[in-house]
Every structure is written in structure tokens, then in C-alpha cells.
Amino acid sequence: MLLQLPKSLKIKIKESKVNRVNILLDSDAKNESIKLCEYLQSENIDVRIIEMEEGSDPSALGHEKIKKMLQDSKTVDFAKLLEMKFGI
């Protein structure tokens, strides 16, 4: 699976001057979430990736659990991006 933002959504994000995006994907989509994070950061958008446990599915967590995960999320900085990309 290749996760890509549709061009129309990229335009809408720029036009709306979005300043933060939270990415919540299951562990199967880790590589795609890294690519999405890099793109959004290149647009000067604060990106937060909420990492899921192996085998977890975001749709099965429920509203309150996801809300808490979003509140506790932290900005992906350069060091975190390297850690995610290369496991360092």
C-alpha cells in the first residue's frame, strides 16, 4: 500500500494554512507515514505521528483512547524522524 495525499488535499492544506497534522496509522503503514511526515514538514507543518502497537488497528481503539493519544503526542523532530527511518 502506498499512502499518498491526493493533489486536491495538498492544495487544500496549503490554502487553509494548516499548522499541525496528526498521523495515526497502524504499524503496517510506518514507511508511508514517514514519507507523509517528510512531505508535511517540508511545508512547515508541525507533524505528530502516533505510533500504534504491533497488531493494533486505529479503528478498534475508540474515540476516548484516540483522543488521549492525540493529546499526548509530540512533534516529530529531526532526531525522531531519523529514529523512525533507520531505527537508531
GUBA-840985 format. One record per residue: x, y, z of N, C-alpha, C in turn; residue in one letter. Coordinates in Angstrom, 1 decimal, decimal comma, always signed. Each point is the difference from the previous one (the first is absolute). Layout:
N
<<X; Y; Z>; <X; Y; Z>; <X; Y; Z>; 'A'>
...
# end
This chain:
88
<<+0,8; -1,2; +0,0>; <-0,8; +1,2; +0,0>; <+0,9; +1,2; +0,0>; 'M'>
<<-0,3; +1,0; -0,9>; <+0,7; +1,2; +0,0>; <-0,9; +1,1; +0,4>; 'L'>
<<+0,3; +0,6; +1,1>; <-0,9; +1,1; +0,5>; <+0,5; +1,3; -0,6>; 'L'>
<<-0,9; +0,7; -0,7>; <+0,3; +1,2; -0,6>; <-1,1; +1,0; +0,2>; 'Q'>
<<+0,3; +1,2; +0,2>; <-1,1; +1,0; +0,1>; <-0,4; +0,4; -1,4>; 'L'>
<<-1,3; +0,0; -0,3>; <-0,4; +0,5; -1,3>; <+0,4; +1,4; -0,2>; 'P'>
<<+0,3; +0,4; -1,2>; <+0,4; +1,4; -0,3>; <-1,0; +1,0; +0,5>; 'K'>
<<-1,3; -0,3; -0,1>; <-1,0; +0,9; +0,5>; <+0,1; +0,3; +1,5>; 'S'>
<<+0,4; -1,1; +0,7>; <+0,1; +0,2; +1,5>; <+1,3; +0,8; +0,3>; 'L'>
<<+1,0; -0,2; -0,7>; <+1,3; +0,8; +0,2>; <-0,3; +1,4; -0,3>; 'K'>
<<-0,8; +0,3; -1,0>; <-0,3; +1,4; -0,3>; <-0,9; +0,6; +1,2>; 'I'>
<<-1,0; -0,8; +0,4>; <-0,8; +0,5; +1,1>; <+0,7; +0,2; +1,3>; 'K'>
<<+1,0; -0,8; +0,3>; <+0,9; +0,1; +1,2>; <+0,7; +1,4; -0,1>; 'I'>
<<+0,6; +0,2; -1,2>; <+0,7; +1,3; -0,2>; <-0,9; +1,2; +0,1>; 'K'>
<<-1,1; -0,1; -0,7>; <-1,0; +1,2; +0,0>; <-0,5; +0,2; +1,4>; 'E'>
<<-0,2; -1,0; +0,8>; <-0,6; +0,2; +1,3>; <+1,0; +0,3; +1,1>; 'S'>
<<+1,3; +0,0; -0,5>; <+1,1; +0,4; +1,0>; <-0,1; -0,9; +1,2>; 'K'>
<<-0,1; -1,3; -0,2>; <+0,0; -1,0; +1,1>; <+1,4; +0,1; +0,7>; 'V'>
<<+0,0; +0,1; +1,3>; <+1,2; +0,1; +0,7>; <+0,4; -1,3; +0,7>; 'N'>
<<-0,9; -1,0; +0,1>; <+0,4; -1,3; +0,7>; <-0,9; -1,1; -0,6>; 'R'>
<<+0,7; -1,1; -0,2>; <-0,6; -1,3; -0,5>; <+0,4; -1,1; +0,9>; 'V'>
<<-1,0; -0,8; +0,5>; <+0,2; -1,2; +0,7>; <-0,2; -1,2; -0,9>; 'N'>
<<+1,0; -0,9; +0,0>; <+0,0; -1,2; -0,8>; <-0,2; -1,2; +0,9>; 'I'>
<<-1,1; -0,7; -0,1>; <-0,3; -1,2; +0,8>; <-0,2; -1,1; -1,0>; 'L'>
<<+1,0; -0,8; -0,1>; <-0,1; -1,2; -0,9>; <+0,4; -1,2; +0,7>; 'L'>
<<-0,4; -1,2; -0,5>; <+0,5; -1,2; +0,6>; <+1,4; -0,3; -0,4>; 'D'>
<<+0,7; -0,9; +0,7>; <+1,4; -0,2; -0,2>; <+0,3; -0,5; -1,5>; 'S'>
<<-0,9; -0,5; -0,7>; <+0,2; -0,4; -1,4>; <+0,3; +1,2; -0,9>; 'D'>
<<-0,4; +1,1; +0,4>; <+0,1; +1,2; -0,8>; <+1,1; +0,9; +0,5>; 'A'>
<<+1,0; -0,5; +0,7>; <+1,1; +0,8; +0,6>; <+0,8; +0,7; -1,1>; 'K'>
<<+0,4; -0,7; -1,0>; <+0,8; +0,7; -1,1>; <-0,8; +1,1; -0,7>; 'N'>
<<-1,2; -0,3; -0,2>; <-0,8; +1,0; -0,7>; <-0,2; +1,3; +0,9>; 'E'>
<<-0,2; -0,3; +1,3>; <-0,2; +1,2; +0,9>; <+1,3; +0,8; +0,1>; 'S'>
<<+1,2; -0,6; -0,1>; <+1,2; +0,7; +0,0>; <+0,1; +0,9; -1,2>; 'I'>
<<-0,4; -0,5; -1,2>; <+0,0; +0,8; -1,2>; <-0,9; +1,1; +0,1>; 'K'>
<<-1,2; -0,2; +0,5>; <-1,0; +1,0; +0,2>; <+0,5; +1,1; +1,0>; 'L'>
<<+0,6; -0,4; +1,0>; <+0,6; +0,9; +1,0>; <+1,1; +0,9; -0,7>; 'C'>
<<+0,8; -0,6; -0,8>; <+1,1; +0,8; -0,6>; <-0,7; +1,0; -1,0>; 'E'>
<<-1,0; -0,4; -0,7>; <-0,6; +1,0; -0,9>; <-0,7; +1,1; +0,8>; 'Y'>
<<-0,7; -0,3; +1,0>; <-0,7; +1,1; +0,8>; <+1,0; +0,9; +0,7>; 'L'>
<<+1,1; -0,6; +0,5>; <+1,0; +0,9; +0,6>; <+0,7; +0,9; -1,0>; 'Q'>
<<+0,1; -0,5; -1,2>; <+0,6; +0,9; -1,1>; <-0,9; +1,2; -0,3>; 'S'>
<<-1,3; -0,1; +0,4>; <-1,0; +1,1; -0,1>; <-0,1; +0,8; +1,3>; 'E'>
<<+1,0; -0,3; +0,9>; <+0,0; +0,7; +1,3>; <-1,2; -0,2; +0,9>; 'N'>
<<-0,5; -1,3; +0,0>; <-1,1; -0,4; +0,8>; <+0,5; -0,8; +1,1>; 'I'>
<<-0,5; +0,3; +1,2>; <+0,3; -0,8; +1,2>; <-0,6; -1,4; -0,2>; 'D'>
<<+0,8; -1,1; +0,1>; <-0,5; -1,3; -0,2>; <+0,1; -0,8; +1,2>; 'V'>
<<-1,0; -0,7; +0,3>; <+0,1; -1,0; +1,2>; <-0,5; -1,3; -0,5>; 'R'>
<<+0,8; -1,0; +0,2>; <-0,3; -1,4; -0,3>; <-0,3; -0,8; +1,2>; 'I'>
<<-1,2; -0,5; +0,1>; <-0,4; -0,8; +1,1>; <+0,3; -1,5; -0,4>; 'I'>
<<+1,0; -0,6; +0,7>; <+0,4; -1,3; -0,4>; <-0,9; -1,1; +0,7>; 'E'>
<<-0,4; -0,9; -0,8>; <-0,9; -1,1; +0,5>; <+0,8; -1,2; +0,3>; 'M'>
<<-0,5; -0,7; +1,0>; <+0,6; -1,3; +0,3>; <-0,2; -1,0; -1,1>; 'E'>
<<+1,0; -0,9; -0,1>; <-0,1; -1,1; -1,1>; <-1,4; -0,7; +0,1>; 'E'>
<<-0,7; -0,1; -1,1>; <-1,2; -0,7; +0,0>; <-1,2; +0,9; +0,4>; 'G'>
<<+0,2; +1,2; +0,4>; <-1,1; +0,9; +0,4>; <-0,6; +0,6; -1,2>; 'S'>
<<-1,3; +0,3; +0,0>; <-0,7; +0,7; -1,1>; <-0,6; +1,2; +0,6>; 'D'>
<<+0,3; +1,2; -0,6>; <-0,6; +1,2; +0,5>; <-1,5; +0,0; +0,1>; 'P'>
<<-0,7; -0,7; -0,9>; <-1,5; +0,0; +0,0>; <-0,5; -0,8; +1,2>; 'S'>
<<+0,8; -0,8; +0,6>; <-0,5; -0,8; +1,1>; <+0,2; +0,7; +1,4>; 'A'>
<<+0,7; +1,1; +0,0>; <+0,4; +0,6; +1,3>; <-1,1; +0,8; +0,7>; 'L'>
<<-0,9; +0,6; -0,7>; <-1,0; +0,8; +0,6>; <+0,4; +1,5; +0,1>; 'G'>
<<-1,0; +0,8; +0,1>; <+0,2; +1,5; +0,0>; <+0,8; +0,5; +1,2>; 'H'>
<<-0,3; -0,4; +1,2>; <+0,7; +0,5; +1,2>; <+1,5; -0,4; -0,1>; 'E'>
<<+0,3; -1,2; -0,3>; <+1,4; -0,5; -0,1>; <+0,8; +0,8; -1,1>; 'K'>
<<-0,6; +0,2; -1,1>; <+0,7; +0,8; -1,1>; <+0,1; +1,5; +0,5>; 'I'>
<<-1,0; +0,5; +0,6>; <+0,1; +1,4; +0,5>; <+1,2; +0,2; +0,9>; 'K'>
<<+0,1; -1,0; +0,9>; <+1,1; +0,0; +1,0>; <+1,4; -0,1; -0,7>; 'K'>
<<+0,1; -0,8; -1,0>; <+1,2; -0,2; -0,8>; <+0,4; +1,3; -0,7>; 'M'>
<<-1,0; +0,7; -0,5>; <+0,2; +1,2; -0,7>; <+0,5; +1,1; +0,9>; 'L'>
<<-0,6; +0,1; +1,2>; <+0,4; +0,9; +1,0>; <+1,4; -0,2; +0,5>; 'Q'>
<<+0,4; -1,2; +0,1>; <+1,4; -0,4; +0,5>; <+1,0; +0,0; -1,1>; 'D'>
<<-0,4; +0,2; -1,3>; <+1,0; +0,0; -1,1>; <+1,0; +1,1; +0,1>; 'S'>
<<+1,2; -0,2; -0,6>; <+1,0; +1,0; +0,0>; <+0,4; +0,2; -1,5>; 'K'>
<<+0,5; +1,2; -0,2>; <+0,5; +0,3; -1,4>; <+1,1; -0,9; -0,4>; 'T'>
<<+0,0; -0,4; -1,3>; <+1,1; -0,8; -0,5>; <+1,1; +0,9; -0,4>; 'V'>
<<+1,1; +0,0; +0,7>; <+1,2; +0,8; -0,3>; <+0,9; -0,9; -0,9>; 'D'>
<<+1,1; +0,6; -0,3>; <+1,0; -0,6; -0,9>; <+0,5; -1,3; +0,6>; 'F'>
<<+0,3; +0,0; +1,3>; <+0,5; -1,2; +0,7>; <-1,0; -1,1; +0,0>; 'A'>
<<-1,2; +0,3; +0,2>; <-1,1; -1,0; +0,0>; <-0,2; -0,6; -1,4>; 'K'>
<<+0,1; +0,9; -1,0>; <-0,2; -0,4; -1,4>; <+1,1; -1,0; -0,3>; 'L'>
<<+1,2; +0,3; +0,4>; <+1,2; -1,0; -0,3>; <-0,3; -1,3; +0,7>; 'L'>
<<-0,4; +0,1; +1,3>; <-0,3; -1,2; +0,8>; <-1,0; -0,9; -0,7>; 'E'>
<<-1,1; +0,7; -0,5>; <-1,0; -0,8; -0,7>; <+0,4; -0,6; -1,3>; 'M'>
<<+0,8; +0,8; -0,7>; <+0,5; -0,4; -1,4>; <+1,0; -1,2; +0,1>; 'K'>
<<+1,0; +0,2; +0,9>; <+1,1; -0,9; +0,1>; <+0,1; -0,9; +1,2>; 'F'>
<<-0,9; +0,2; +0,9>; <+0,0; -0,8; +1,3>; <+1,1; +0,3; +0,9>; 'G'>
<<+0,5; +1,3; -0,1>; <+1,2; +0,3; +0,9>; <-0,5; +0,8; +1,2>; 'I'>
# end
